[in-house]
């Protein structure tokens, strides 16, 4: 079944200051076009159109952020109704392969760090590949939460886990600092975080319509400290992977 999303129905917000550090000193970074997955209607004619996303870079904290961007209500609709899944254009087998590879990298990272949590909550659990591997290799109780799919019914807001993981999720939030604060409330010890690596202006691979942010390492360090975490280990292979601990 095709899910159509009307571009004209989107509600946008424009930031006058950096969403991370509050500075008003930022500069144009890049513009990227999405695939033509939005449906517009003009004079009774319906056609597909792309979204043009504009990014700015904060001169203070160096985060790259999309501006303007969809407001939080429309962003939640974009994910919870399955629209995002239908706009990727990626076959399911490729999606599962990519998710399995990410799960393998992150479990190996935890093994190298010598960390085996007793319980794990994976935010944005998708098809559960990280959950399966964590239970198999780390021997922990693992469950997931997502806005769409088989983990969408779970309400984790009243539970705590020894580790919370968010793999390629933080860059999708309208307010990533609020998301990190929520993770802090959900975990009793550890945070496992992976985001697309910041590769500089010459590389815009991580810039696309659903990605509202690109986080340099120093920006992540600032954000984690602000929300009650310290970085224990970090690697970039090929993306930025961080093990954080509550302070």
C-alpha positions in Angstrom: 0.0 0.0 0.0 1.4 3.4 -0.9 1.3 6.0 1.8 1.2 9.6 0.4 2.3 12.6 2.4 1.2 16.1 1.4 4.1 18.5 1.4 1.7 21.5 1.6 0.3 20.1 5.0 3.7 20.3 6.7 4.2 22.8 9.5 7.7 24.2 9.8 9.6 26.0 12.6 12.5 28.4 12.2 15.2 28.6 14.9 16.6 32.0 15.6 19.3 30.5 17.9 21.3 27.3 17.9 19.1 24.5 19.3 22.1 23.0 21.3 24.0 26.0 22.8 21.7 28.9 22.2 24.1 31.0 20.2 22.7 33.3 17.5 26.0 33.1 15.6 25.5 30.5 12.8 26.2 30.4 9.1 24.9 28.6 6.0 26.3 25.1 5.6 24.5 23.2 2.8 21.3 22.5 1.0 20.2 18.9 0.0 17.1 17.6 -1.8 15.2 14.5 -0.8 13.8 11.9 -3.1 10.4 13.0 -4.7 8.2 11.3 -2.2 5.8 14.1 -1.2 2.5 14.5 -3.0 1.3 18.0 -4.0 -2.0 19.0 -5.6 -2.3 22.1 -7.9 -5.5 22.8 -9.9 -6.7 19.2 -9.4 -3.4 17.7 -10.6 -1.4 15.5 -8.2 2.3 15.1 -8.6 5.4 14.0 -6.6 7.8 16.6 -5.3 11.1 16.6 -3.3 11.8 18.5 -0.1 14.8 21.0 -0.1 16.5 21.0 3.3 18.7 23.8 4.4 21.4 23.4 7.0 23.4 25.9 9.1 26.5 25.4 11.3 26.8 27.0 14.7 30.0 28.9 15.1 30.0 28.4 18.8 29.4 24.6 19.3 29.8 23.5 15.6 26.6 21.5 15.4 25.0 21.4 12.0 21.2 21.7 12.1 18.4 21.8 9.7 16.6 25.2 9.6 13.7 25.5 9.1 12.5 22.0 10.1 9.2 20.1 10.6 7.6 20.9 14.0 7.5 18.1 16.6 3.9 17.2 16.0 4.5 16.6 12.3 7.8 14.9 12.9 6.1 12.4 15.2 3.4 11.8 12.6 6.2 11.2 10.0 7.5 8.3 12.0 4.6 6.9 13.9 2.3 6.4 10.8 5.0 4.6 8.8 5.6 7.4 6.4 9.3 7.5 7.0 9.6 3.8 6.3 7.7 4.3 3.0 9.9 7.2 1.9 13.3 5.5 2.2 13.0 3.5 -1.0 15.3 0.8 0.5 14.2 -2.9 0.1 13.4 -4.7 3.3 16.3 -7.2 2.9 18.8 -4.2 2.6 17.2 -2.6 5.7 17.6 -5.8 7.8 21.2 -6.3 6.6 22.1 -2.7 7.5 20.4 -3.0 10.9 22.2 -6.4 11.6 25.6 -4.8 10.7 25.0 -1.9 13.1 24.0 -4.3 15.8 27.2 -6.4 15.3 29.4 -3.2 15.5 27.7 -2.0 18.7 27.8 -5.4 20.5 31.5 -5.8 19.5 32.1 -2.3 20.9 30.5 -3.2 24.2 32.5 -6.5 24.3 35.7 -4.5 23.8 34.7 -2.1 26.6 34.0 -5.1 28.9 30.4 -4.0 29.5 27.6 -6.5 29.9 24.4 -4.8 31.1 21.9 -6.8 33.0 19.0 -5.0 31.1 18.8 -3.0 27.9 16.2 -0.7 26.4 16.8 0.1 22.7 15.2 3.3 21.6 14.2 3.1 18.0 14.4 -0.7 18.0 13.2 -1.1 14.4 13.2 -4.9 13.7 15.0 -5.8 16.9 18.4 -6.9 15.6 20.3 -5.2 18.4 18.0 -6.8 21.0 18.5 -10.3 19.6 22.3 -9.9 19.5 22.5 -8.4 22.9 20.5 -11.2 24.5 22.6 -13.8 22.6 26.1 -12.4 23.2 25.8 -10.2 26.3 23.3 -12.4 28.1 21.1 -9.5 29.1 17.4 -8.9 29.2 16.7 -6.7 26.2 13.6 -5.0 25.0 12.8 -2.1 22.6 10.7 1.0 22.0 9.9 2.6 18.7 7.3 4.9 17.2 6.4 2.5 14.5 6.3 -1.3 14.1 6.2 -4.2 16.6 7.8 -2.2 19.5 5.5 0.8 19.2 3.1 -0.4 21.8 5.6 -0.4 24.6 5.5 2.3 27.3 8.9 2.4 28.8 8.4 5.7 30.6 7.9 4.2 34.0 10.7 1.6 33.8 14.5 1.8 34.3 17.2 -0.2 32.6 20.9 -0.6 33.3 21.6 0.5 29.7 19.7 2.6 27.2 20.8 2.5 23.6 19.9 4.8 20.7 21.5 3.8 17.4 21.1 6.4 14.6 18.2 8.0 16.5 19.4 11.2 18.1 19.8 13.1 14.8 16.1 12.7 14.1 14.9 14.5 17.2 13.6 18.1 17.1 15.1 18.5 20.6 18.0 16.1 21.1 18.9 17.5 24.5 15.4 16.7 25.7 15.9 13.2 24.3 19.2 12.7 26.2 17.5 13.9 29.4 14.8 11.3 28.8 17.5 8.6 28.3 19.1 9.7 31.6 15.8 9.2 33.4 15.5 5.7 31.9 18.9 4.3 32.6 20.5 3.4 35.9 24.1 3.4 34.5 24.9 3.2 30.8 24.1 4.9 27.5 25.1 3.4 24.2 24.8 6.1 21.4 25.6 6.0 17.7 25.2 8.9 15.3 26.4 9.5 11.7 30.0 10.7 11.8 30.6 14.4 11.2 32.8 14.5 8.1 33.0 18.2 7.3 31.5 20.3 4.6 33.0 18.3 1.8 31.0 15.3 2.8 27.2 15.7 3.0 26.3 12.0 3.2 24.6 12.4 6.6 22.4 15.3 5.4 18.9 14.3 4.4 15.4 15.4 5.1 14.8 13.2 8.3 18.2 14.2 9.7 17.8 17.4 11.7 21.4 17.4 13.1 25.0 16.4 12.4 26.9 16.2 15.7 30.7 16.7 15.9 32.3 14.8 18.8 32.9 17.9 20.9 29.3 18.9 20.6 28.2 15.4 21.7 30.6 15.6 24.7 29.0 19.0 25.7 25.4 17.6 25.2 26.1 14.5 27.3 27.7 16.4 30.1 24.8 18.8 30.1 22.3 15.9 30.5 24.2 14.0 33.2 26.5 11.6 31.3 30.3 11.3 31.0 32.0 9.6 28.0 33.8 6.4 28.9 34.7 5.2 25.4 34.3 6.5 21.9 35.1 5.2 18.4 34.4 6.2 14.8 34.0 3.2 12.6 32.4 4.2 10.4 30.1 6.4 12.5 30.5 7.9 15.9 29.9 5.4 18.7 29.9 6.4 22.4 29.6 4.5 25.7 28.4 7.0 28.3 27.9 6.5 32.0 25.7 8.6 34.3 27.4 11.0 36.7 
